[in-house]
Every structure is written in structure tokens, then in C-alpha cells.
């Protein structure tokens, strides 16, 4: 399977957070995040294990009780069921992988899990 980002819809999650679902295999899925400076993915946890890679910008992060500031080129691992939060430092892009597949976003308030669809230009 190949993925062409320009052909994929994006979802405006509110608060400066744009999500793009890149796809999934049998046991994992991938998301692209584009976050405005100081936008927040609120304190939450989920059953999936998570790996993330910062493409540009950075995050002030809290994973459990551990705080860190990540920059482009840095990465993070979040075990299942561990509370965590992200605050974007500058315009930030990142890729997240989840296993097992994750499709719900309980940290979002109002508007449901999917966010407002931004149609791809085909």
C-alpha cells in the first residue's frame, strides 16, 4: 500500500490542530499532525502504544510524570494507558503510529471524534 498525502482529506480538530489519517495495516495505523504554535492535545490516555516523530517545530510534552521539550528530529514512545499531553512549540508537524489501530480521539471536546473534514484537492 502507498499513501499520497496530497490525495488525503484532513480533519480540523479545533484549537489549531489538523489531523490527517495516513492509513492502517492489520496492527497499526499512522497519523500526520499539523499544529499551530501553542495548540494543545489535552491530557489523555488510550489503550494503544504510541510512537511519534517530530518533523518540524516541537512539543512541550508530559508523559506520565516525565516532562520534556522535543524539537524536529526527536521522537517519543508512550506506553498503553499512560496519561500524556502535547503543547506545540512553533508551527509543528509530527507523525504518530499507534498499535493496535486507533481511530477515537477522546481528548477532543465538542464536535465529535473526526473533526471538520477538509477535502483534499484531487
Buried (B, 14 or more C-beta within 10 A) or exposed (E): EEEEEEEBEBBBBBBBBBBBBBEBEEEBBBBBBBBBEEBBBEEEBBEBBBBBBBBEBBBBBBBEEEEEEBEBEBEBEBEEEBEBBBBBBBBBBBBBBBBEEBEEBEBBEEEEEBBEEBEEEE
